[in-house]
Amino acid sequence: MQPVEATDNAFWDQFWADTATSVQDVFALVPAAEIRAVREESPSNLATLCYKAVEKLVQGAESGCHTEKERQIVLNCCRLLTRILPYIFEDPDWRGFFWSTVPGAGRGGGDEDDENARPLAESLLLAVTDLLFCPDFTVQSHRRSTVDTAEDIHSIDSCEYIWEAGVGFAHSPQPNYIHDLNRTELLKLLLTCFSEAMYLPPSSDSSNTNPWVQFFCSTENRHALPLFTSLLNVVCAYDPVGYGIPYNHLLFSDYREPLVEEAAQVLIVTLDYDSSTSSSPTVDGTTTGTAMDDVDPPGPDNLFVNYLSRIHREEDFQFILKGVARLLSTPLVQTYLPNSAKKIQFHQELLVLFWKLCDFNKKFLFFVLKSSDVLDILVPILYFLNDARADQSRVGLMHIGVFILLLLSGERNFGVRLNKPYSVRVPMDIPVFTGTHADLLIIVFHKIITSGHQRLQPLFDCLLTIVVNVSPYLKSLSMVAANKLLHLLEAFSTTWFLFSAVQNHHLVFFLLEVFNNIIQYQFDGNSNLVYAVIRKRNVFHQLANLPTDSQSIQKGLQRKKKTPEPISRTNSQDGISMEGSRPAAPAEPGTLKTSLVATPGIDKLTEKSQVSEDGTMRSLEPEASQLSPEGNPPAALSDGESWSGEASHSRRDRRRLSSASSSGQWTPTPDWVMSWKSKLPLQTIMRLLQVLVPQVEKICIDKGLTDESEILKFLQHGTLVGLLPVPHPILIRKYQANSGTAMWFRTYMWGVIYLRNVDPPIWYDTDVKLFEIQRV
């Protein structure tokens, strides 16, 4: 292939000639093999094509795209760049290309030298943002007559052209099908520009900021505020159900949905920011900011993160929360006509957005928890968790749902809100029960643990931490939920489970902490749980008498070989599932999924806070302990009742206590079992059994009872005031931002975006490095 001169306009113009095409056509006409061939054999032609296409976009943005022909050229250049960029990113030698300056290809090659020095990437991003607020192309023109008064694109105030009413903007423009399509194409190109992140392997180093996102979200982008607002409002104002007419979505093709999806994806990518590092990285990866700047950091350089964190009006919060809740609930809306309501497909992007809102804007988090509206987010999340529990391709969805609940559970109000009765009957594959949202949460978590797939085991710690966090506030558990908690304790305290992995005993500690919290702080309303504890008292006695000699440990492990199931599903009295529900299904064989990086352990994910008498929390982690790799707990916490979690032994001790056999496999030793058995917080429960069991037995003998209602009545009126040990302080494990979760979110988010963009398949079959594409 011969190099073609940049001045040969006839040759280059054929690439964006005015024939109307679609982005799908461009993908079909420009095969991957050809792009790679040009890249290898004729690099100067690929370079010229890229900068010519960018130049056309810049010219379109300059002129304001007043003619149909100009608009067609802009859209075709946009599609062509969307097609080519991934092949630029996959080759490390080309990655810097867009950040180099092209001589004479500045702003139409004029004399303004400073303008000419812009890297290609910057010219491209600025042109796209200008085009996103281009009257009669992507926004409604405000001019009455079209005679020679075309608006000058550089003089318009784009804040008057925000795409949708909502945060900071009251006017809802007339919907325009063509504008929505054009915005969608431009946003697709933006997303493709940002996708350079997919071609770098995951690293824990949070300083590798995405230069495209960084420039786009900087003060260089004069449309940053109206664009941020437009994206957020378009997503939160979207109502897929339409005007409540059944089958509406089958009659009208919904041109808004592709725009909403694209907006949600661009929004979460621009918000990919590691909040655990306060200093803001610069383009070259060095960090700005010194110890001197600590007085009052000016907030993140990323304007999108900055704006998100500064939203504060109640009505804005209400608009965002209602919008996200409405969209998350669409799969749950039950109508009597099958398939009559539209189901959206971008719930994972919405969950990432909701996470970012809560993580970056604490006022929003408190607003969410201020009323029972938080339950409108909780119920869809529990629905997704329950529905995805058997599906290997949806592990990421399981994680983000659990992370959001962990974040919420760190706040007292969340536990309090869970006491609201659960009356919405969303068909879910769980036992029928009458009770509160807390019951629903416990029953779904039990279902995930006992009938999810193997790869969910790393989440068990998180699930039980959430239950521990809310337990001091649960006024009255149903019998179904109480039995589920005891079934988990029974399953987790078998000797083979306790001895088969170094951290399995933590699950028992978490469950005992749940029982202790409820008995100490909510005894009065929880006769169901107390009754369940009495019925299963042998589980607690077996734990107290857990054998620690080598022979018993070996015997316990032998039993495991016979029982391959991680947790027995027998005797869990599951009962009938809710009407209209379908069992959670595994992934169809061959389903594509993307790999995820490992999530940090619960000790890294959370930090302990103690709740004071007046309900305020104070952190228990001294600064130093956060830095030590061992994560040693503060000494004050190591007493029996308040178990100090993961950190109860430094790694060094653990190595000493459990011997590593020659195969490098960990094996349990008597010392190791003793080291944690002595800390099991059983005092409160043993005291309760000591007091109540004789009384319950006496009632049974005296009245010849086999009926539990009489016993429950007795327990409801009983009291243990003065009989139990002094209540332990309430411990809450609050989520804390760290670079490990920031990296997890990055790989998860890009994996979702990769798999959801199939028409056209923007990144398919390119050499992505951030994750692996796997088939189930």
C-alpha positions in Angstrom: 0.0 0.0 0.0 1.5 3.4 -1.0 1.4 6.3 1.4 -1.3 8.8 0.2 -0.6 12.5 0.6 -2.6 14.3 3.2 -3.5 16.9 0.6 -5.2 14.4 -1.7 -8.7 15.4 -0.6 -10.5 13.4 -3.3 -9.0 10.2 -1.8 -9.7 11.0 1.8 -13.2 12.5 1.3 -14.5 9.1 0.1 -14.3 7.9 3.7 -16.9 10.3 4.9 -18.7 11.1 1.6 -22.3 12.1 2.0 -23.9 8.6 1.5 -26.1 8.0 4.5 -24.7 5.0 6.4 -25.2 3.6 9.9 -22.5 2.7 12.4 -23.3 -0.9 11.7 -22.5 -0.4 8.0 -19.1 1.1 8.8 -18.3 -1.9 11.0 -19.3 -4.2 8.1 -17.4 -2.2 5.5 -14.2 -1.8 7.5 -13.1 -5.3 8.7 -10.7 -5.7 11.6 -8.1 -7.5 9.4 -7.9 -4.4 7.1 -7.4 -2.0 9.9 -4.6 -4.1 11.3 -3.0 -4.5 7.9 -3.0 -0.7 7.3 -1.6 -0.2 10.9 1.3 -2.6 10.2 2.0 -2.0 6.5 1.0 1.6 5.9 1.1 3.4 9.2 1.3 6.9 7.6 -2.1 6.3 5.9 -3.7 5.3 9.2 -2.2 8.4 10.8 -3.5 10.6 8.0 -6.9 9.0 8.1 -7.2 9.6 11.9 -6.2 13.2 11.8 -8.2 14.0 8.7 -11.3 12.5 10.5 -10.6 14.6 13.6 -10.1 17.7 11.4 -13.6 17.1 9.9 -15.1 16.9 13.4 -13.2 20.1 14.4 -14.5 21.9 11.2 -18.1 20.6 11.9 -17.9 22.0 15.4 -16.5 25.3 14.1 -19.2 25.8 11.5 -22.1 24.6 13.6 -23.1 21.9 11.1 -25.8 23.9 9.4 -26.2 21.7 6.3 -27.4 18.1 6.0 -24.2 17.4 4.2 -22.0 18.6 7.0 -23.9 16.6 9.6 -23.5 13.5 7.5 -19.8 14.0 7.3 -19.5 14.6 11.0 -21.5 11.4 11.7 -19.5 9.3 9.3 -16.2 10.5 10.8 -17.6 9.8 14.2 -18.5 6.2 13.2 -15.1 5.7 11.5 -13.2 6.8 14.5 -15.3 4.6 16.7 -14.3 1.7 14.5 -10.6 2.4 14.3 -9.7 3.6 17.9 -9.7 0.2 19.6 -7.1 -1.0 17.0 -4.9 2.1 17.9 -5.2 1.3 21.6 -4.4 -2.4 21.3 -0.9 -1.6 19.9 1.4 -0.1 22.5 3.4 1.6 19.8 0.3 3.5 18.6 -1.1 4.4 22.0 0.7 7.7 22.2 -0.4 8.7 18.7 -3.4 10.7 19.7 -1.4 12.6 22.3 1.1 13.8 19.8 0.6 17.0 17.9 0.1 17.0 14.1 2.0 19.8 12.4 -0.4 22.3 10.7 -3.5 20.3 11.7 -4.5 22.6 14.5 -7.6 24.7 14.0 -7.9 24.6 10.3 -4.2 25.3 9.9 -4.5 29.0 10.8 -1.8 31.2 12.3 -2.8 30.7 15.9 0.4 28.8 16.9 -0.7 28.1 20.4 -3.9 26.4 19.1 -1.8 24.4 16.7 0.0 22.7 19.5 -3.0 20.8 20.7 -2.6 17.0 20.8 -5.0 15.2 18.5 -6.9 13.7 21.4 -7.6 17.1 22.9 -8.9 18.5 19.6 -11.1 15.4 19.2 -12.6 15.6 22.7 -13.2 19.4 22.4 -14.9 19.0 19.0 -17.1 16.2 20.3 -18.2 18.3 23.3 -19.0 21.3 21.1 -21.0 19.0 18.8 -23.0 17.7 21.7 -24.5 21.2 22.1 -24.9 22.1 18.5 -28.2 23.7 17.7 -30.4 21.8 15.2 -27.9 18.9 15.3 -28.0 17.7 18.9 -30.0 20.4 20.7 -33.1 22.4 19.9 -32.3 25.8 18.3 -33.5 28.8 20.3 -33.7 31.0 17.3 -37.1 31.7 15.8 -36.2 32.3 12.2 -33.6 30.4 10.3 -32.7 33.2 7.9 -29.0 33.9 8.3 -29.2 33.9 12.1 -27.6 30.5 12.6 -26.4 30.5 16.2 -22.7 30.9 16.6 -21.6 27.7 18.3 -18.9 29.6 20.2 -21.2 32.3 21.6 -24.0 30.0 22.9 -24.2 29.3 26.6 -24.6 25.6 26.6 -26.1 25.7 30.1 -29.3 26.9 28.4 -29.2 23.8 26.2 -29.1 21.1 28.9 -30.8 18.0 27.4 -33.3 17.2 30.1 -34.9 18.8 33.2 -33.8 17.6 36.6 -30.7 18.6 38.6 -30.0 22.3 38.2 -32.3 22.7 35.2 -36.1 23.1 35.2 -37.0 23.1 31.5 -37.7 19.9 29.7 -37.0 20.3 25.9 -39.4 18.8 23.3 -38.1 15.2 22.6 -36.4 15.0 19.3 -35.8 11.6 17.8 -33.0 12.8 15.4 -31.1 14.7 18.2 -31.2 11.7 20.4 -29.7 9.5 17.6 -26.9 12.1 16.9 -26.1 12.4 20.6 -26.0 8.6 20.9 -23.4 8.4 18.1 -21.2 11.1 19.6 -21.4 9.5 23.1 -20.4 6.2 21.6 -17.3 7.8 20.2 -16.5 9.4 23.6 -16.9 6.0 25.3 -14.5 4.5 22.7 -12.0 7.3 23.3 -12.2 6.5 27.1 -11.8 2.8 26.5 -8.0 3.0 26.3 -8.3 1.8 29.9 -9.3 -1.6 28.6 -5.9 -2.1 26.9 -3.8 -1.8 30.1 -3.5 -4.7 32.5 -5.1 -4.2 36.0 -2.7 -2.6 38.5 -3.1 -1.6 42.1 -1.4 1.7 41.3 -4.1 4.3 41.4 -1.9 6.9 39.7 -2.5 5.5 36.2 -5.3 8.0 35.4 -7.0 7.7 32.1 -5.6 10.7 30.1 -8.8 10.9 27.9 -11.1 11.1 30.9 -8.8 13.4 32.7 -8.7 16.0 29.9 -12.5 15.6 29.2 -13.3 16.3 32.9 -11.0 19.2 33.3 -11.6 22.9 33.1 -10.4 22.7 29.5 -13.8 21.4 28.6 -16.1 24.5 28.7 -19.2 22.3 28.5 -18.3 20.1 31.5 -21.1 21.3 33.7 -24.0 21.2 31.2 -22.8 17.9 29.9 -22.5 16.3 33.3 -26.0 17.6 34.1 -27.4 16.5 30.7 -26.1 12.9 31.2 -27.3 12.7 34.8 -30.8 14.1 34.0 -31.3 12.0 30.9 -30.6 8.9 32.9 -32.7 9.8 36.0 -35.7 11.2 34.1 -36.0 8.2 31.8 -39.3 6.3 32.2 -39.3 3.1 30.2 -42.8 2.2 31.1 -44.1 5.1 29.1 -47.6 6.3 30.0 -48.6 3.1 31.6 -50.0 1.7 28.5 -49.3 -2.1 28.4 -47.3 -3.3 25.4 -46.4 0.4 24.8 -42.7 -0.6 24.1 -43.8 -3.1 21.4 -45.7 -0.4 19.5 -43.2 2.4 19.6 -39.5 1.9 19.2 -38.0 3.7 22.1 -35.3 5.9 20.7 -34.5 7.3 24.1 -33.3 4.0 25.6 -30.0 3.8 23.5 -29.2 7.4 24.5 -29.9 6.6 28.2 -27.7 3.5 28.1 -24.9 5.4 26.4 -25.3 8.3 28.9 -25.1 6.0 31.8 -22.0 4.3 30.5 -20.2 7.6 29.7 -21.2 8.9 33.2 -19.8 6.0 35.2 -16.5 6.0 33.2 -16.0 9.7 33.8 -16.6 9.0 37.5 -13.9 6.3 37.7 -11.9 8.0 40.4 -10.1 6.4 43.4 -11.5 8.3 46.3 -9.1 6.6 48.7 -6.2 8.6 47.4 -6.7 12.3 48.2 -3.9 13.8 46.1 -4.9 14.1 42.5 -2.7 12.5 39.9 -1.6 14.5 36.8 -1.3 13.3 33.2 2.3 12.0 33.6 1.3 10.0 36.7 3.1 12.1 39.3 0.9 13.4 42.0 0.3 17.0 42.8 -0.4 18.1 46.3 1.9 18.1 49.3 1.4 17.7 53.0 0.9 21.5 53.0 -2.3 21.2 51.0 -4.1 19.2 53.7 -5.8 22.2 55.2 -8.8 22.1 52.9 -8.2 20.2 49.7 -9.9 22.0 46.8 -11.8 18.8 45.8 -10.9 16.5 42.9 -9.6 17.9 39.6 -12.1 15.7 37.9 -15.0 18.1 37.5 -17.6 15.4 37.0 -16.6 13.9 40.4 -16.5 17.4 41.8 -20.0 18.3 40.6 -21.4 15.0 41.7 -20.0 15.5 45.2 -21.5 19.0 45.4 -25.1 18.3 44.6 -27.0 19.2 47.7 -30.6 20.4 47.1 -33.2 18.0 48.5 -35.3 18.1 45.3 -32.2 17.1 43.3 -31.6 14.2 45.6 -35.3 13.2 45.4 -35.2 13.4 41.6 -32.0 11.2 41.4 -33.2 8.6 44.0 -36.7 8.3 42.4 -35.2 7.9 39.0 -32.7 5.3 39.9 -35.3 3.4 42.0 -37.8 3.5 39.2 -35.3 2.1 36.6 -34.0 -0.6 39.0 -37.5 -1.7 39.7 -38.6 -2.3 36.1 -37.9 -6.0 36.1 -40.0 -6.3 39.3 -43.1 -4.5 38.0 -45.7 -7.2 37.9 -48.6 -6.8 35.6 -51.2 -9.4 34.8 -50.2 -9.4 31.1 -46.9 -11.3 30.4 -44.2 -9.2 28.7 -46.4 -6.1 28.8 -43.9 -3.9 30.7 -40.5 -3.1 29.3 -37.5 -4.4 31.1 -34.3 -2.3 30.9 -30.9 -4.0 30.4 -28.6 -1.4 32.0 -29.2 -2.2 35.7 -25.5 -2.9 36.3 -24.5 0.6 35.1 -27.2 2.1 37.3 -25.9 0.2 40.3 -22.3 1.5 39.6 -23.8 5.0 39.3 -25.7 4.6 42.6 -22.5 3.4 44.3 -20.6 6.4 43.0 -23.3 8.8 44.3 -23.2 7.3 47.8 -19.4 7.0 47.8 -18.7 10.6 46.6 -21.6 12.5 48.1 -22.2 11.7 51.8 -25.2 14.1 51.8 -26.8 12.0 49.2 -26.1 8.8 51.3 -27.8 10.4 54.3 -30.7 11.6 52.2 -31.2 8.0 50.9 -31.3 6.7 54.5 -33.5 9.5 55.9 -36.7 7.9 54.7 -37.9 4.5 53.8 -37.2 5.3 50.1 -34.0 3.4 50.6 -36.1 0.2 50.5 -37.0 1.0 46.9 -33.3 0.5 46.2 -32.9 -2.5 48.6 -35.7 -4.6 47.1 -34.5 -4.5 43.5 -30.9 -5.3 44.7 -32.1 -8.3 46.7 -34.1 -9.4 43.6 -31.0 -9.2 41.4 -28.9 -11.0 44.0 -31.4 -13.8 44.4 -32.0 -14.1 40.6 -28.2 -14.2 39.7 -27.0 -16.5 42.5 -26.7 -19.6 40.3 -25.4 -17.8 37.2 -21.6 -17.8 36.9 -21.7 -15.0 34.3 -23.2 -12.6 36.8 -20.6 -12.8 39.6 -19.9 -9.1 39.1 -23.5 -8.2 39.6 -23.6 -10.2 42.8 -20.5 -8.3 44.1 -21.8 -4.8 43.3 -25.1 -5.5 44.9 -23.4 -6.8 48.1 -21.0 -3.8 48.1 -23.8 -1.3 48.0 -25.6 -3.1 50.9 -22.3 -3.2 52.9 -21.9 0.6 52.3 -25.5 1.2 53.4 -25.3 -1.1 56.4 -22.5 1.0 58.0 -25.2 3.6 58.8 -27.6 3.1 61.7 -30.6 4.4 59.8 -30.4 1.5 57.3 -30.9 -1.1 60.1 -33.8 1.0 61.5 -35.5 1.2 58.1 -35.4 -2.5 57.6 -38.1 -2.9 60.3 -40.7 -1.7 57.9 -43.1 -4.5 57.0 -42.5 -6.1 53.6 -45.8 -6.0 51.8 -44.8 -5.7 48.1 -45.0 -9.2 46.7 -42.3 -9.4 44.1 -42.2 -13.0 42.9 -38.9 -14.3 44.1 -37.7 -17.8 44.4 -37.7 -17.7 48.2 -39.9 -19.2 50.9 -43.2 -17.4 51.6 -43.0 -15.4 54.8 -44.8 -12.6 56.7 -42.4 -10.0 58.1 -40.2 -7.1 57.5 -37.6 -6.0 55.0 -35.0 -7.4 57.5 -36.6 -10.9 57.1 -36.4 -10.5 53.3 -32.7 -9.6 53.5 -31.8 -12.6 55.7 -33.9 -15.0 53.7 -32.3 -13.9 50.4 -28.8 -14.0 52.0 -29.5 -17.6 53.3 -30.6 -18.6 49.8 -27.4 -17.2 48.2 -25.2 -19.0 50.7 -26.9 -22.3 50.6 -27.8 -22.5 46.9 -25.5 -20.1 45.0 -22.6 -21.3 43.0 -19.1 -22.0 44.4 -17.5 -18.7 43.2 -19.7 -16.7 45.6 -17.8 -18.1 48.7 -15.6 -15.0 49.0 -18.8 -13.0 49.5 -19.9 -14.9 52.6 -17.9 -12.6 54.9 -19.5 -9.5 53.4 -23.0 -10.9 53.5 -22.7 -11.8 57.2 -21.0 -8.5 58.0 -24.1 -6.7 56.6 -26.3 -8.8 58.9 -24.0 -8.0 61.9 -24.2 -4.3 61.1 -28.0 -4.2 61.1 -28.6 -6.7 63.9 -28.6 -4.3 66.9 -31.6 -2.5 65.3 -33.9 -5.4 64.3 -37.0 -5.3 66.4 -38.7 -8.5 65.5 -37.5 -11.3 63.2 -40.0 -13.7 61.7 -39.7 -17.4 62.5 -38.7 -18.1 58.9 -35.7 -15.7 59.1 -34.7 -16.9 62.7 -34.6 -20.5 61.4 -32.5 -19.5 58.5 -29.9 -17.8 60.7 -29.7 -20.9 62.9 -29.4 -23.1 59.9 -26.4 -21.1 58.7 -24.8 -21.4 62.2 -25.4 -25.2 62.1 -23.9 -25.5 58.6 -20.8 -23.3 59.4 -20.1 -24.9 62.8 -19.7 -28.5 61.6 -16.2 -29.7 62.3 -15.3 -30.4 58.7 -16.3 -26.8 57.7 -14.4 -25.2 60.6 -11.3 -27.2 60.0 -11.2 -27.1 56.2 -10.0 -23.5 55.6 -8.0 -21.0 57.6 -10.8 -18.3 57.7 -14.0 -20.4 57.9 -14.4 -19.9 61.6 -14.9 -16.2 61.0 -18.4 -16.9 59.7 -19.3 -18.5 63.1 -18.0 -15.4 64.9 -20.1 -13.2 62.7 -23.3 -15.2 63.4 -22.6 -15.3 67.1 -22.2 -11.6 67.1 -25.6 -11.3 65.3 -27.3 -13.4 68.1 -25.5 -11.4 70.8 -26.6 -8.1 69.4 -30.2 -9.1 69.1 -30.4 -10.7 72.5 -28.7 -7.8 74.2 -30.3 -4.9 72.4 -33.6 -6.2 71.0 -34.6 -9.1 73.3 -38.2 -7.9 73.7 -39.5 -8.3 70.2 -37.5 -11.3 69.2 -39.2 -14.3 70.8 -39.0 -16.1 67.5 -35.2 -16.0 67.5 -34.9 -16.8 71.2 -37.2 -19.8 70.6 -35.1 -20.9 67.6 -31.9 -20.6 69.7 -33.5 -22.8 72.5 -34.6 -25.4 69.9 -31.1 -25.6 68.4 -29.2 -25.3 71.7 -27.1 -28.3 71.0 -25.3 -26.3 68.2 -24.0 -23.9 70.8 -23.1 -26.7 73.2 -21.2 -28.4 70.5 -19.3 -25.2 69.7 -18.4 -24.7 73.3 -17.1 -28.3 73.4 -15.4 -28.3 70.0 -12.6 -30.9 70.2 -9.1 -29.5 69.7 -6.9 -32.7 69.7 -5.2 -33.8 66.4 -7.2 -37.0 66.2 -10.6 -35.2 66.3 -9.3 -32.6 63.8 -8.4 -35.4 61.4 -11.7 -37.1 61.9 -13.5 -33.9 61.2 -11.6 -33.5 58.0 -12.4 -37.1 56.9 -16.1 -36.3 57.2 -15.6 -33.5 54.6 -14.3 -35.9 52.0 -17.7 -37.7 52.2 -19.7 -34.5 52.0 -18.6 -32.5 49.0 -21.5 -29.9 49.4 -20.1 -26.7 51.0 -23.3 -26.4 53.0 -26.0 -28.9 53.6 -29.3 -28.0 52.1 -31.2 -30.5 54.1 -33.2 -29.6 57.2 -33.4 -26.0 56.1 -37.2 -26.2 56.0 -37.4 -24.3 52.8 -41.1 -24.7 52.3 -42.9 -23.5 49.2 -41.5 -20.7 47.1 -43.5 -17.5 46.3 -46.2 -17.8 43.7 -45.2 -16.7 40.2 -41.4 -17.0 40.8 -38.9 -18.9 38.7 -35.9 -20.7 40.2 -32.6 -19.0 39.8 -31.1 -20.4 36.6 -27.4 -21.0 35.8 -25.9 -19.3 32.8 -26.5 -20.8 29.4 -23.4 -22.7 28.3 -21.3 -20.5 26.0 -22.4 -17.2 27.7 -19.6 -14.7 27.5 -18.3 -13.2 30.8 -15.3 -11.0 31.7 -12.9 -11.9 34.4 -12.7 -9.7 37.6 -9.8 -8.9 39.9 -10.0 -10.3 43.4 -11.7 -8.1 46.0 -9.9 -7.2 49.2 -10.7 -9.2 52.3 -13.3 -7.9 54.7 -10.6 -6.5 57.1 -9.4 -4.3 54.2 -12.9 -3.5 53.0 -14.1 -2.2 56.3 -13.0 -0.3 59.4 -14.5 -0.8 62.8 -16.5 1.9 64.5 -18.1 1.7 68.0 -21.6 3.1 68.5 -21.7 5.3 71.6 -24.7 5.7 74.0 -26.0 8.7 72.0 -25.8 6.8 68.7 -22.7 8.5 67.4 -19.9 6.4 66.0 -16.2 6.6 66.7 -13.6 4.8 64.7 -11.6 2.2 66.5 -8.8 1.8 64.0 -5.7 3.7 65.1 -4.0 5.3 62.1 -1.1 2.9 62.3 -3.2 -0.2 62.1 -4.5 0.8 58.7 -0.9 0.9 57.5 0.3 -2.3 59.0 0.0 -5.2 56.5 -0.9 -7.5 59.4 -4.0 -5.4 60.3 -3.5 -6.1 64.0 -6.5 -5.1 66.0 -6.3 -2.5 68.8 -5.7 -4.3 72.0 -8.9 -3.0 73.6 -11.0 -5.2 71.3 -9.5 -8.6 71.9 -11.8 -9.6 74.7 -14.2 -12.5 74.2 -17.5 -10.8 73.5 -16.4 -8.3 70.8 -14.4 -10.5 68.5 -11.8 -8.6 66.6 -12.5 -10.2 63.2 -10.1 -11.1 60.6 -7.3 -9.4 62.5 -7.4 -11.6 65.5 -4.0 -13.0 64.6 -1.2 -11.4 62.7 -0.1 -13.5 59.7 3.0 -14.5 61.6 1.0 -16.1 64.4 -1.2 -17.8 61.9 1.7 -19.3 60.2 3.0 -20.5 63.6 -0.3 -21.9 64.7 -1.2 -23.8 61.6 1.5 -25.9 60.0 2.0 -25.9 56.3 2.5 -29.5 55.1 5.1 -30.5 52.5 2.6 -30.0 49.7 2.3 -26.4 50.6 -1.2 -27.1 51.7 -2.5 -25.5 54.9 -3.4 -27.9 57.7 -5.2 -27.1 61.0 -3.4 -27.8 64.3 -4.6 -28.1 67.9 -2.9 -24.8 68.7 -4.7 -23.0 65.9 -8.1 -24.3 66.9 -7.5 -23.4 70.5 -6.4 -19.9 69.5 -9.8 -18.9 68.2 -12.0 -21.4 70.1 -11.1 -19.6 73.3 -12.4 -16.3 71.9 -15.9 -17.6 70.8 -18.4 -15.1 72.2 -20.7 -17.7 73.8 -21.3 -16.2 77.3 -24.5 -14.3 76.5 -26.2 -17.2 74.7 -25.1 -19.8 77.4 -26.5 -17.5 80.1 -29.8 -17.2 78.2 -30.0 -21.0 77.8 -29.2 -21.5 81.4 -32.0 -19.3 82.5 -34.7 -20.1 79.9 -34.3 -23.8 79.1 -35.4 -25.1 82.5 -38.4 -22.7 82.4 -39.5 -23.8 79.0 -39.0 -27.5 79.9 -41.1 -27.0 83.0 -44.0 -25.5 80.9 -43.9 -28.4 78.6 -44.0 -30.9 81.4 -46.6 -29.1 83.4 -49.0 -28.5 80.5 -48.0 -31.5 78.5 -47.3 -29.1 75.6 -46.1 -29.9 72.2 -47.6 -26.6 70.9 -45.0 -23.9 70.2 -47.5 -21.0 70.4 -47.7 -21.3 74.2 -43.9 -21.3 74.6 -43.7 -18.3 72.3 -46.3 -16.5 74.4 -44.2 -17.2 77.5 -41.0 -16.0 75.8 -42.7 -12.8 74.6 -43.5 -11.8 78.2 -40.2 -13.1 79.7 -37.4 -10.8 80.5 -33.7 -11.3 81.1 -33.0 -7.9 82.7 -30.2 -8.2 85.1 -29.5 -11.8 84.2 -27.4 -11.3 81.1 -23.7 -10.2 81.1 -23.2 -6.4 80.7 -24.1 -5.5 77.1 -21.0 -5.3 74.8 -20.6 -2.1 72.8 -22.1 -2.2 69.4 -19.5 -2.7 66.7 -20.1 -1.6 63.1 -17.8 -2.5 60.3 -18.0 0.4 57.9 -16.9 0.2 54.3 -13.8 2.2 53.6 -12.6 3.2 50.2 -9.3 1.6 49.1 -7.4 1.2 45.9 -8.3 -2.5 45.8 -12.0 -1.8 45.4 -11.3 1.1 43.0 -9.5 -1.4 40.7 -12.3 -3.9 41.1 -14.8 -1.3 40.0 -12.7 -0.4 37.0 -12.5 -3.9 35.7 -16.1 -4.7 36.5 -17.4 -1.5 34.8 -15.4 -1.9 31.7 -16.3 -5.6 31.5 -20.0 -4.7 31.6 -19.5 -2.0 28.9 -17.5 -4.5 26.7 -20.2 -7.1 26.9 -23.2 -4.7 26.5 -21.9 -3.0 23.3 -22.6 -5.8 20.8 -24.4 -3.8 18.1 -21.9 -2.7 16.8 -19.4 -4.9 18.7 -16.9 -2.0 19.3 -14.2 -3.9 21.2 -15.0 -7.5 20.2 -11.9 -9.5 19.2 -9.4 -6.8 20.0 -6.5 -7.5 22.4 -8.1 -6.3 25.7 -5.7 -6.5 28.7 -7.8 -5.2 31.6 -9.8 -8.5 31.8 -10.1 -11.8 30.0 -13.2 -12.8 28.0 -14.3 -16.2 29.0 -17.1 -18.6 28.1 -19.2 -20.2 30.8 
